[in-house]
Amino acid sequence: MDAILIRDLRVETLIGIHKRERHVAQSVSIDLDIGLPGTAVFESDKVADTIDYEQVALRIRALAASGHFGLVETLAEKIARLLLEDFGAPWAKVSVAKIGILGNAKFVGVTIERKR
């Protein structure tokens, strides 16, 4: 299972079910394991044969800025769909965590795995 890893990608987004969370952006931390679309990249050494992680980060930032998400589960699902449908990943593991939302916890979040 060859994968691209991105850890602790920080983005600002409107997320949460409470009234204040609809108007104040929060930082979320995102961890990604993205299945490689094939093995050609190991011979070619060309980004065209893999998934461009810079483009992934840019698209996730844009997605996070696109509106309000009620739940971290919703944001995680949308990121997973983006990776599978737009980037051609055969599978993805996505973790999204709200940072410092509980006084006695570093973060609270969710991890999902999806495949085509």
MODELLER restraints for C-alpha pairs under 7 A, 6 or more apart:
rsr = mdl.restraints
at = mdl.atoms
rsr.add(forms.Gaussian(group=physical.xy_distance, feature=features.Distance(at['CA:1:A'], at['CA:35:A']), mean=6.91, stdev=0.5))
rsr.add(forms.Gaussian(group=physical.xy_distance, feature=features.Distance(at['CA:2:A'], at['CA:35:A']), mean=5.96, stdev=0.5))
rsr.add(forms.Gaussian(group=physical.xy_distance, feature=features.Distance(at['CA:2:A'], at['CA:36:A']), mean=5.81, stdev=0.5))
rsr.add(forms.Gaussian(group=physical.xy_distance, feature=features.Distance(at['CA:3:A'], at['CA:33:A']), mean=5.89, stdev=0.5))
rsr.add(forms.Gaussian(group=physical.xy_distance, feature=features.Distance(at['CA:3:A'], at['CA:34:A']), mean=5.09, stdev=0.5))
rsr.add(forms.Gaussian(group=physical.xy_distance, feature=features.Distance(at['CA:3:A'], at['CA:35:A']), mean=4.40, stdev=0.5))
rsr.add(forms.Gaussian(group=physical.xy_distance, feature=features.Distance(at['CA:3:A'], at['CA:36:A']), mean=5.29, stdev=0.5))
rsr.add(forms.Gaussian(group=physical.xy_distance, feature=features.Distance(at['CA:4:A'], at['CA:33:A']), mean=5.75, stdev=0.5))
rsr.add(forms.Gaussian(group=physical.xy_distance, feature=features.Distance(at['CA:4:A'], at['CA:34:A']), mean=5.03, stdev=0.5))
rsr.add(forms.Gaussian(group=physical.xy_distance, feature=features.Distance(at['CA:4:A'], at['CA:35:A']), mean=6.50, stdev=0.5))
rsr.add(forms.Gaussian(group=physical.xy_distance, feature=features.Distance(at['CA:4:A'], at['CA:36:A']), mean=6.75, stdev=0.5))
rsr.add(forms.Gaussian(group=physical.xy_distance, feature=features.Distance(at['CA:5:A'], at['CA:32:A']), mean=5.62, stdev=0.5))
rsr.add(forms.Gaussian(group=physical.xy_distance, feature=features.Distance(at['CA:5:A'], at['CA:33:A']), mean=4.81, stdev=0.5))
rsr.add(forms.Gaussian(group=physical.xy_distance, feature=features.Distance(at['CA:5:A'], at['CA:34:A']), mean=6.47, stdev=0.5))
rsr.add(forms.Gaussian(group=physical.xy_distance, feature=features.Distance(at['CA:6:A'], at['CA:31:A']), mean=5.63, stdev=0.5))
rsr.add(forms.Gaussian(group=physical.xy_distance, feature=features.Distance(at['CA:6:A'], at['CA:32:A']), mean=5.02, stdev=0.5))
rsr.add(forms.Gaussian(group=physical.xy_distance, feature=features.Distance(at['CA:6:A'], at['CA:33:A']), mean=6.72, stdev=0.5))
rsr.add(forms.Gaussian(group=physical.xy_distance, feature=features.Distance(at['CA:7:A'], at['CA:30:A']), mean=6.58, stdev=0.5))
rsr.add(forms.Gaussian(group=physical.xy_distance, feature=features.Distance(at['CA:7:A'], at['CA:31:A']), mean=4.47, stdev=0.5))
rsr.add(forms.Gaussian(group=physical.xy_distance, feature=features.Distance(at['CA:7:A'], at['CA:32:A']), mean=6.38, stdev=0.5))
rsr.add(forms.Gaussian(group=physical.xy_distance, feature=features.Distance(at['CA:8:A'], at['CA:29:A']), mean=5.06, stdev=0.5))
rsr.add(forms.Gaussian(group=physical.xy_distance, feature=features.Distance(at['CA:8:A'], at['CA:30:A']), mean=5.22, stdev=0.5))
rsr.add(forms.Gaussian(group=physical.xy_distance, feature=features.Distance(at['CA:8:A'], at['CA:31:A']), mean=5.46, stdev=0.5))
rsr.add(forms.Gaussian(group=physical.xy_distance, feature=features.Distance(at['CA:9:A'], at['CA:29:A']), mean=5.46, stdev=0.5))
rsr.add(forms.Gaussian(group=physical.xy_distance, feature=features.Distance(at['CA:9:A'], at['CA:30:A']), mean=4.93, stdev=0.5))
rsr.add(forms.Gaussian(group=physical.xy_distance, feature=features.Distance(at['CA:9:A'], at['CA:31:A']), mean=6.51, stdev=0.5))
rsr.add(forms.Gaussian(group=physical.xy_distance, feature=features.Distance(at['CA:10:A'], at['CA:27:A']), mean=6.38, stdev=0.5))
rsr.add(forms.Gaussian(group=physical.xy_distance, feature=features.Distance(at['CA:10:A'], at['CA:28:A']), mean=5.67, stdev=0.5))
rsr.add(forms.Gaussian(group=physical.xy_distance, feature=features.Distance(at['CA:10:A'], at['CA:29:A']), mean=4.73, stdev=0.5))
rsr.add(forms.Gaussian(group=physical.xy_distance, feature=features.Distance(at['CA:10:A'], at['CA:30:A']), mean=6.40, stdev=0.5))
rsr.add(forms.Gaussian(group=physical.xy_distance, feature=features.Distance(at['CA:11:A'], at['CA:27:A']), mean=5.60, stdev=0.5))
rsr.add(forms.Gaussian(group=physical.xy_distance, feature=features.Distance(at['CA:11:A'], at['CA:28:A']), mean=5.61, stdev=0.5))
rsr.add(forms.Gaussian(group=physical.xy_distance, feature=features.Distance(at['CA:11:A'], at['CA:29:A']), mean=6.76, stdev=0.5))
rsr.add(forms.Gaussian(group=physical.xy_distance, feature=features.Distance(at['CA:11:A'], at['CA:61:A']), mean=6.02, stdev=0.5))
rsr.add(forms.Gaussian(group=physical.xy_distance, feature=features.Distance(at['CA:11:A'], at['CA:64:A']), mean=6.94, stdev=0.5))
rsr.add(forms.Gaussian(group=physical.xy_distance, feature=features.Distance(at['CA:12:A'], at['CA:25:A']), mean=5.83, stdev=0.5))
rsr.add(forms.Gaussian(group=physical.xy_distance, feature=features.Distance(at['CA:12:A'], at['CA:26:A']), mean=5.36, stdev=0.5))
rsr.add(forms.Gaussian(group=physical.xy_distance, feature=features.Distance(at['CA:12:A'], at['CA:27:A']), mean=4.58, stdev=0.5))
rsr.add(forms.Gaussian(group=physical.xy_distance, feature=features.Distance(at['CA:12:A'], at['CA:28:A']), mean=6.37, stdev=0.5))
rsr.add(forms.Gaussian(group=physical.xy_distance, feature=features.Distance(at['CA:12:A'], at['CA:64:A']), mean=6.77, stdev=0.5))
rsr.add(forms.Gaussian(group=physical.xy_distance, feature=features.Distance(at['CA:13:A'], at['CA:25:A']), mean=4.94, stdev=0.5))
rsr.add(forms.Gaussian(group=physical.xy_distance, feature=features.Distance(at['CA:13:A'], at['CA:26:A']), mean=5.48, stdev=0.5))
rsr.add(forms.Gaussian(group=physical.xy_distance, feature=features.Distance(at['CA:13:A'], at['CA:27:A']), mean=6.54, stdev=0.5))
rsr.add(forms.Gaussian(group=physical.xy_distance, feature=features.Distance(at['CA:13:A'], at['CA:64:A']), mean=5.15, stdev=0.5))
rsr.add(forms.Gaussian(group=physical.xy_distance, feature=features.Distance(at['CA:13:A'], at['CA:65:A']), mean=5.62, stdev=0.5))
rsr.add(forms.Gaussian(group=physical.xy_distance, feature=features.Distance(at['CA:14:A'], at['CA:21:A']), mean=6.30, stdev=0.5))
rsr.add(forms.Gaussian(group=physical.xy_distance, feature=features.Distance(at['CA:14:A'], at['CA:22:A']), mean=5.87, stdev=0.5))
rsr.add(forms.Gaussian(group=physical.xy_distance, feature=features.Distance(at['CA:14:A'], at['CA:23:A']), mean=6.76, stdev=0.5))
rsr.add(forms.Gaussian(group=physical.xy_distance, feature=features.Distance(at['CA:14:A'], at['CA:24:A']), mean=6.34, stdev=0.5))
rsr.add(forms.Gaussian(group=physical.xy_distance, feature=features.Distance(at['CA:14:A'], at['CA:25:A']), mean=4.55, stdev=0.5))
rsr.add(forms.Gaussian(group=physical.xy_distance, feature=features.Distance(at['CA:14:A'], at['CA:26:A']), mean=6.17, stdev=0.5))
rsr.add(forms.Gaussian(group=physical.xy_distance, feature=features.Distance(at['CA:14:A'], at['CA:67:A']), mean=6.68, stdev=0.5))
rsr.add(forms.Gaussian(group=physical.xy_distance, feature=features.Distance(at['CA:14:A'], at['CA:68:A']), mean=4.77, stdev=0.5))
rsr.add(forms.Gaussian(group=physical.xy_distance, feature=features.Distance(at['CA:14:A'], at['CA:69:A']), mean=6.29, stdev=0.5))
rsr.add(forms.Gaussian(group=physical.xy_distance, feature=features.Distance(at['CA:15:A'], at['CA:21:A']), mean=5.92, stdev=0.5))
rsr.add(forms.Gaussian(group=physical.xy_distance, feature=features.Distance(at['CA:15:A'], at['CA:22:A']), mean=6.68, stdev=0.5))
rsr.add(forms.Gaussian(group=physical.xy_distance, feature=features.Distance(at['CA:15:A'], at['CA:26:A']), mean=6.90, stdev=0.5))
rsr.add(forms.Gaussian(group=physical.xy_distance, feature=features.Distance(at['CA:15:A'], at['CA:68:A']), mean=5.63, stdev=0.5))
rsr.add(forms.Gaussian(group=physical.xy_distance, feature=features.Distance(at['CA:15:A'], at['CA:69:A']), mean=4.66, stdev=0.5))
rsr.add(forms.Gaussian(group=physical.xy_distance, feature=features.Distance(at['CA:15:A'], at['CA:70:A']), mean=5.49, stdev=0.5))
rsr.add(forms.Gaussian(group=physical.xy_distance, feature=features.Distance(at['CA:15:A'], at['CA:71:A']), mean=6.47, stdev=0.5))
rsr.add(forms.Gaussian(group=physical.xy_distance, feature=features.Distance(at['CA:16:A'], at['CA:22:A']), mean=6.85, stdev=0.5))
rsr.add(forms.Gaussian(group=physical.xy_distance, feature=features.Distance(at['CA:16:A'], at['CA:69:A']), mean=6.42, stdev=0.5))
rsr.add(forms.Gaussian(group=physical.xy_distance, feature=features.Distance(at['CA:16:A'], at['CA:70:A']), mean=4.62, stdev=0.5))
rsr.add(forms.Gaussian(group=physical.xy_distance, feature=features.Distance(at['CA:16:A'], at['CA:71:A']), mean=5.66, stdev=0.5))
rsr.add(forms.Gaussian(group=physical.xy_distance, feature=features.Distance(at['CA:17:A'], at['CA:70:A']), mean=5.14, stdev=0.5))
rsr.add(forms.Gaussian(group=physical.xy_distance, feature=features.Distance(at['CA:22:A'], at['CA:68:A']), mean=6.57, stdev=0.5))
rsr.add(forms.Gaussian(group=physical.xy_distance, feature=features.Distance(at['CA:27:A'], at['CA:98:A']), mean=6.57, stdev=0.5))
rsr.add(forms.Gaussian(group=physical.xy_distance, feature=features.Distance(at['CA:27:A'], at['CA:99:A']), mean=6.39, stdev=0.5))
rsr.add(forms.Gaussian(group=physical.xy_distance, feature=features.Distance(at['CA:28:A'], at['CA:96:A']), mean=6.62, stdev=0.5))
rsr.add(forms.Gaussian(group=physical.xy_distance, feature=features.Distance(at['CA:28:A'], at['CA:97:A']), mean=5.42, stdev=0.5))
rsr.add(forms.Gaussian(group=physical.xy_distance, feature=features.Distance(at['CA:28:A'], at['CA:98:A']), mean=4.68, stdev=0.5))
rsr.add(forms.Gaussian(group=physical.xy_distance, feature=features.Distance(at['CA:28:A'], at['CA:99:A']), mean=5.88, stdev=0.5))
rsr.add(forms.Gaussian(group=physical.xy_distance, feature=features.Distance(at['CA:29:A'], at['CA:96:A']), mean=5.79, stdev=0.5))
rsr.add(forms.Gaussian(group=physical.xy_distance, feature=features.Distance(at['CA:29:A'], at['CA:97:A']), mean=5.19, stdev=0.5))
rsr.add(forms.Gaussian(group=physical.xy_distance, feature=features.Distance(at['CA:29:A'], at['CA:98:A']), mean=6.59, stdev=0.5))
rsr.add(forms.Gaussian(group=physical.xy_distance, feature=features.Distance(at['CA:29:A'], at['CA:99:A']), mean=6.97, stdev=0.5))
rsr.add(forms.Gaussian(group=physical.xy_distance, feature=features.Distance(at['CA:30:A'], at['CA:95:A']), mean=5.53, stdev=0.5))
rsr.add(forms.Gaussian(group=physical.xy_distance, feature=features.Distance(at['CA:30:A'], at['CA:96:A']), mean=4.66, stdev=0.5))
rsr.add(forms.Gaussian(group=physical.xy_distance, feature=features.Distance(at['CA:30:A'], at['CA:97:A']), mean=6.52, stdev=0.5))
rsr.add(forms.Gaussian(group=physical.xy_distance, feature=features.Distance(at['CA:31:A'], at['CA:94:A']), mean=5.96, stdev=0.5))
rsr.add(forms.Gaussian(group=physical.xy_distance, feature=features.Distance(at['CA:31:A'], at['CA:95:A']), mean=5.02, stdev=0.5))
rsr.add(forms.Gaussian(group=physical.xy_distance, feature=features.Distance(at['CA:31:A'], at['CA:96:A']), mean=6.69, stdev=0.5))
rsr.add(forms.Gaussian(group=physical.xy_distance, feature=features.Distance(at['CA:32:A'], at['CA:93:A']), mean=5.76, stdev=0.5))
rsr.add(forms.Gaussian(group=physical.xy_distance, feature=features.Distance(at['CA:32:A'], at['CA:94:A']), mean=4.90, stdev=0.5))
rsr.add(forms.Gaussian(group=physical.xy_distance, feature=features.Distance(at['CA:32:A'], at['CA:95:A']), mean=6.49, stdev=0.5))
rsr.add(forms.Gaussian(group=physical.xy_distance, feature=features.Distance(at['CA:33:A'], at['CA:92:A']), mean=5.65, stdev=0.5))
rsr.add(forms.Gaussian(group=physical.xy_distance, feature=features.Distance(at['CA:33:A'], at['CA:93:A']), mean=5.00, stdev=0.5))
rsr.add(forms.Gaussian(group=physical.xy_distance, feature=features.Distance(at['CA:33:A'], at['CA:94:A']), mean=6.68, stdev=0.5))
rsr.add(forms.Gaussian(group=physical.xy_distance, feature=features.Distance(at['CA:34:A'], at['CA:89:A']), mean=6.41, stdev=0.5))
rsr.add(forms.Gaussian(group=physical.xy_distance, feature=features.Distance(at['CA:34:A'], at['CA:91:A']), mean=6.32, stdev=0.5))
rsr.add(forms.Gaussian(group=physical.xy_distance, feature=features.Distance(at['CA:34:A'], at['CA:92:A']), mean=4.60, stdev=0.5))
rsr.add(forms.Gaussian(group=physical.xy_distance, feature=features.Distance(at['CA:34:A'], at['CA:93:A']), mean=6.53, stdev=0.5))
rsr.add(forms.Gaussian(group=physical.xy_distance, feature=features.Distance(at['CA:35:A'], at['CA:89:A']), mean=5.44, stdev=0.5))
rsr.add(forms.Gaussian(group=physical.xy_distance, feature=features.Distance(at['CA:35:A'], at['CA:90:A']), mean=5.69, stdev=0.5))
rsr.add(forms.Gaussian(group=physical.xy_distance, feature=features.Distance(at['CA:35:A'], at['CA:91:A']), mean=5.10, stdev=0.5))
rsr.add(forms.Gaussian(group=physical.xy_distance, feature=features.Distance(at['CA:35:A'], at['CA:92:A']), mean=5.89, stdev=0.5))
rsr.add(forms.Gaussian(group=physical.xy_distance, feature=features.Distance(at['CA:36:A'], at['CA:50:A']), mean=6.30, stdev=0.5))
rsr.add(forms.Gaussian(group=physical.xy_distance, feature=features.Distance(at['CA:36:A'], at['CA:51:A']), mean=6.94, stdev=0.5))
rsr.add(forms.Gaussian(group=physical.xy_distance, feature=features.Distance(at['CA:36:A'], at['CA:89:A']), mean=6.03, stdev=0.5))
rsr.add(forms.Gaussian(group=physical.xy_distance, feature=features.Distance(at['CA:36:A'], at['CA:90:A']), mean=6.98, stdev=0.5))
rsr.add(forms.Gaussian(group=physical.xy_distance, feature=features.Distance(at['CA:37:A'], at['CA:50:A']), mean=6.36, stdev=0.5))
rsr.add(forms.Gaussian(group=physical.xy_distance, feature=features.Distance(at['CA:37:A'], at['CA:88:A']), mean=6.38, stdev=0.5))
rsr.add(forms.Gaussian(group=physical.xy_distance, feature=features.Distance(at['CA:37:A'], at['CA:89:A']), mean=5.33, stdev=0.5))
rsr.add(forms.Gaussian(group=physical.xy_distance, feature=features.Distance(at['CA:37:A'], at['CA:90:A']), mean=5.97, stdev=0.5))
rsr.add(forms.Gaussian(group=physical.xy_distance, feature=features.Distance(at['CA:40:A'], at['CA:49:A']), mean=5.91, stdev=0.5))
rsr.add(forms.Gaussian(group=physical.xy_distance, feature=features.Distance(at['CA:41:A'], at['CA:49:A']), mean=4.87, stdev=0.5))
rsr.add(forms.Gaussian(group=physical.xy_distance, feature=features.Distance(at['CA:41:A'], at['CA:50:A']), mean=5.94, stdev=0.5))
rsr.add(forms.Gaussian(group=physical.xy_distance, feature=features.Distance(at['CA:51:A'], at['CA:87:A']), mean=6.51, stdev=0.5))
rsr.add(forms.Gaussian(group=physical.xy_distance, feature=features.Distance(at['CA:60:A'], at['CA:79:A']), mean=6.75, stdev=0.5))
rsr.add(forms.Gaussian(group=physical.xy_distance, feature=features.Distance(at['CA:69:A'], at['CA:75:A']), mean=6.40, stdev=0.5))
rsr.add(forms.Gaussian(group=physical.xy_distance, feature=features.Distance(at['CA:72:A'], at['CA:96:A']), mean=6.19, stdev=0.5))
rsr.add(forms.Gaussian(group=physical.xy_distance, feature=features.Distance(at['CA:72:A'], at['CA:109:A']), mean=6.53, stdev=0.5))
rsr.add(forms.Gaussian(group=physical.xy_distance, feature=features.Distance(at['CA:72:A'], at['CA:110:A']), mean=6.69, stdev=0.5))
rsr.add(forms.Gaussian(group=physical.xy_distance, feature=features.Distance(at['CA:73:A'], at['CA:110:A']), mean=6.32, stdev=0.5))
rsr.add(forms.Gaussian(group=physical.xy_distance, feature=features.Distance(at['CA:76:A'], at['CA:94:A']), mean=6.03, stdev=0.5))
rsr.add(forms.Gaussian(group=physical.xy_distance, feature=features.Distance(at['CA:76:A'], at['CA:95:A']), mean=6.60, stdev=0.5))
rsr.add(forms.Gaussian(group=physical.xy_distance, feature=features.Distance(at['CA:76:A'], at['CA:96:A']), mean=5.96, stdev=0.5))
rsr.add(forms.Gaussian(group=physical.xy_distance, feature=features.Distance(at['CA:80:A'], at['CA:92:A']), mean=6.17, stdev=0.5))
rsr.add(forms.Gaussian(group=physical.xy_distance, feature=features.Distance(at['CA:80:A'], at['CA:94:A']), mean=6.41, stdev=0.5))
rsr.add(forms.Gaussian(group=physical.xy_distance, feature=features.Distance(at['CA:80:A'], at['CA:114:A']), mean=6.61, stdev=0.5))
rsr.add(forms.Gaussian(group=physical.xy_distance, feature=features.Distance(at['CA:83:A'], at['CA:89:A']), mean=5.76, stdev=0.5))
rsr.add(forms.Gaussian(group=physical.xy_distance, feature=features.Distance(at['CA:83:A'], at['CA:92:A']), mean=7.00, stdev=0.5))
rsr.add(forms.Gaussian(group=physical.xy_distance, feature=features.Distance(at['CA:84:A'], at['CA:90:A']), mean=6.27, stdev=0.5))
rsr.add(forms.Gaussian(group=physical.xy_distance, feature=features.Distance(at['CA:84:A'], at['CA:91:A']), mean=6.60, stdev=0.5))
rsr.add(forms.Gaussian(group=physical.xy_distance, feature=features.Distance(at['CA:84:A'], at['CA:116:A']), mean=6.59, stdev=0.5))
rsr.add(forms.Gaussian(group=physical.xy_distance, feature=features.Distance(at['CA:90:A'], at['CA:115:A']), mean=5.70, stdev=0.5))
rsr.add(forms.Gaussian(group=physical.xy_distance, feature=features.Distance(at['CA:90:A'], at['CA:116:A']), mean=5.51, stdev=0.5))
rsr.add(forms.Gaussian(group=physical.xy_distance, feature=features.Distance(at['CA:91:A'], at['CA:114:A']), mean=5.59, stdev=0.5))
rsr.add(forms.Gaussian(group=physical.xy_distance, feature=features.Distance(at['CA:91:A'], at['CA:115:A']), mean=3.98, stdev=0.5))
rsr.add(forms.Gaussian(group=physical.xy_distance, feature=features.Distance(at['CA:91:A'], at['CA:116:A']), mean=6.28, stdev=0.5))
rsr.add(forms.Gaussian(group=physical.xy_distance, feature=features.Distance(at['CA:92:A'], at['CA:113:A']), mean=5.69, stdev=0.5))
rsr.add(forms.Gaussian(group=physical.xy_distance, feature=features.Distance(at['CA:92:A'], at['CA:114:A']), mean=5.46, stdev=0.5))
rsr.add(forms.Gaussian(group=physical.xy_distance, feature=features.Distance(at['CA:92:A'], at['CA:115:A']), mean=6.37, stdev=0.5))
rsr.add(forms.Gaussian(group=physical.xy_distance, feature=features.Distance(at['CA:93:A'], at['CA:111:A']), mean=6.99, stdev=0.5))
rsr.add(forms.Gaussian(group=physical.xy_distance, feature=features.Distance(at['CA:93:A'], at['CA:112:A']), mean=5.69, stdev=0.5))
rsr.add(forms.Gaussian(group=physical.xy_distance, feature=features.Distance(at['CA:93:A'], at['CA:113:A']), mean=4.29, stdev=0.5))
rsr.add(forms.Gaussian(group=physical.xy_distance, feature=features.Distance(at['CA:93:A'], at['CA:114:A']), mean=6.52, stdev=0.5))
rsr.add(forms.Gaussian(group=physical.xy_distance, feature=features.Distance(at['CA:94:A'], at['CA:111:A']), mean=5.53, stdev=0.5))
rsr.add(forms.Gaussian(group=physical.xy_distance, feature=features.Distance(at['CA:94:A'], at['CA:112:A']), mean=5.38, stdev=0.5))
rsr.add(forms.Gaussian(group=physical.xy_distance, feature=features.Distance(at['CA:94:A'], at['CA:113:A']), mean=6.36, stdev=0.5))
rsr.add(forms.Gaussian(group=physical.xy_distance, feature=features.Distance(at['CA:95:A'], at['CA:110:A']), mean=5.53, stdev=0.5))
rsr.add(forms.Gaussian(group=physical.xy_distance, feature=features.Distance(at['CA:95:A'], at['CA:111:A']), mean=4.13, stdev=0.5))
rsr.add(forms.Gaussian(group=physical.xy_distance, feature=features.Distance(at['CA:95:A'], at['CA:112:A']), mean=6.46, stdev=0.5))
rsr.add(forms.Gaussian(group=physical.xy_distance, feature=features.Distance(at['CA:96:A'], at['CA:109:A']), mean=5.39, stdev=0.5))
rsr.add(forms.Gaussian(group=physical.xy_distance, feature=features.Distance(at['CA:96:A'], at['CA:110:A']), mean=5.61, stdev=0.5))
rsr.add(forms.Gaussian(group=physical.xy_distance, feature=features.Distance(at['CA:96:A'], at['CA:111:A']), mean=6.62, stdev=0.5))
rsr.add(forms.Gaussian(group=physical.xy_distance, feature=features.Distance(at['CA:97:A'], at['CA:107:A']), mean=5.89, stdev=0.5))
rsr.add(forms.Gaussian(group=physical.xy_distance, feature=features.Distance(at['CA:97:A'], at['CA:108:A']), mean=5.23, stdev=0.5))
rsr.add(forms.Gaussian(group=physical.xy_distance, feature=features.Distance(at['CA:97:A'], at['CA:109:A']), mean=3.80, stdev=0.5))
rsr.add(forms.Gaussian(group=physical.xy_distance, feature=features.Distance(at['CA:97:A'], at['CA:110:A']), mean=6.46, stdev=0.5))
rsr.add(forms.Gaussian(group=physical.xy_distance, feature=features.Distance(at['CA:98:A'], at['CA:107:A']), mean=5.52, stdev=0.5))
rsr.add(forms.Gaussian(group=physical.xy_distance, feature=features.Distance(at['CA:98:A'], at['CA:108:A']), mean=5.42, stdev=0.5))
rsr.add(forms.Gaussian(group=physical.xy_distance, feature=features.Distance(at['CA:98:A'], at['CA:109:A']), mean=6.02, stdev=0.5))
rsr.add(forms.Gaussian(group=physical.xy_distance, feature=features.Distance(at['CA:99:A'], at['CA:106:A']), mean=6.24, stdev=0.5))
rsr.add(forms.Gaussian(group=physical.xy_distance, feature=features.Distance(at['CA:99:A'], at['CA:107:A']), mean=4.44, stdev=0.5))
rsr.add(forms.Gaussian(group=physical.xy_distance, feature=features.Distance(at['CA:99:A'], at['CA:108:A']), mean=6.75, stdev=0.5))
rsr.add(forms.Gaussian(group=physical.xy_distance, feature=features.Distance(at['CA:100:A'], at['CA:106:A']), mean=5.34, stdev=0.5))
rsr.add(forms.Gaussian(group=physical.xy_distance, feature=features.Distance(at['CA:100:A'], at['CA:107:A']), mean=5.35, stdev=0.5))
rsr.add(forms.Gaussian(group=physical.xy_distance, feature=features.Distance(at['CA:101:A'], at['CA:107:A']), mean=6.53, stdev=0.5))
